[in-house]
Amino acid sequence: QVQLVESGGGLVQPGGSLRLSCTASGSISSISTVGWYRQAPGKEREFAAIEYIGGSTYYADSVKGRFAISRNNAENTVYLQMHDLKPEDTAVYLCTADRIHWGQGTQVTVSS
């Protein structure tokens, strides 16, 4: 059972940046996919970014060009670097491994 713990969320002004971290309880080197989803109040969970074990990455259109996912296998950590944040990016961000294991999420609020 892989446990995931997210961190790095917070309050940021529009146009600002944040880097989210997701640390796993064990090795992530053999995990096929690691990803980030987000859920805004009153809305369904939506895909944000994913990275496959080979290094391929995919992004939701809404975050493409602004967000970047990466993994550090040595640190068992997945990152989501977010730039040019917008109020509509406000949500709880959840990390997932193979869409089977999920973290509890970290709140990101974009507001002036």
Residue pairs with C-beta under 8 A, 6 or more apart in sequence:
1 25
1 101
2 24
2 25
2 26
2 28
2 31
2 97
2 101
3 24
3 25
3 101
3 103
4 22
4 23
4 24
4 25
4 95
4 96
4 97
4 101
4 102
4 103
5 22
5 23
5 103
5 104
6 20
6 21
6 22
6 93
6 94
6 95
6 103
6 104
6 105
6 106
7 20
7 21
7 22
7 23
7 106
8 18
8 19
8 20
8 21
8 106
9 18
9 20
9 93
9 106
9 107
9 108
9 109
10 18
10 107
10 108
10 109
11 109
11 110
11 111
12 18
12 85
12 108
12 109
12 110
13 110
13 111
13 112
14 85
14 86
14 87
14 110
14 111
14 112
15 84
15 85
16 85
16 110
17 81
17 82
17 83
17 84
17 85
18 82
18 85
18 108
19 79
19 80
19 81
19 82
20 36
20 79
20 80
20 82
20 93
20 95
20 106
20 108
21 77
21 78
21 79
22 34
22 36
22 77
22 78
22 79
22 80
22 95
22 103
23 75
23 76
23 77
24 31
24 76
24 77
24 78
24 97
25 76
26 76
27 73
27 76
28 34
28 71
28 73
28 76
28 77
28 78
28 97
29 73
30 53
31 53
31 97
31 98
32 52
32 53
32 98
33 50
33 51
33 52
33 53
33 96
33 97
33 98
33 99
34 50
34 51
34 69
34 71
34 78
34 95
34 96
34 97
35 47
35 48
35 49
35 50
35 51
35 69
35 95
35 96
35 99
36 48
36 49
36 50
36 67
36 69
36 78
36 80
36 93
36 94
36 95
36 96
37 45
37 46
37 47
37 48
37 93
37 94
37 96
38 45
38 46
38 48
38 89
38 91
38 92
38 93
38 94
38 108
39 45
39 46
39 91
39 92
39 94
39 105
40 88
40 90
40 91
40 92
43 91
45 94
46 60
47 60
48 59
48 60
48 63
48 67
48 80
48 93
49 57
49 58
49 59
49 60
49 63
49 67
49 68
49 69
49 80
50 57
50 58
50 69
51 57
51 69
51 70
51 71
51 78
57 68
57 69
59 67
59 69
62 88
63 82
63 89
66 82
66 83
66 84
66 85
67 80
67 81
67 82
67 83
68 80
68 81
69 78
69 79
69 80
69 81
70 78
70 79
70 81
71 77
71 78
71 79
72 78
72 79
78 95
80 93
82 89
82 108
85 108
85 110
86 110
87 110
87 111
88 110
89 108
89 110
90 108
90 109
90 110
90 111
91 107
91 108
92 105
92 106
92 107
92 108
93 105
93 106
93 107
93 108
94 102
94 103
94 104
94 105
95 102
95 103
96 102
96 103
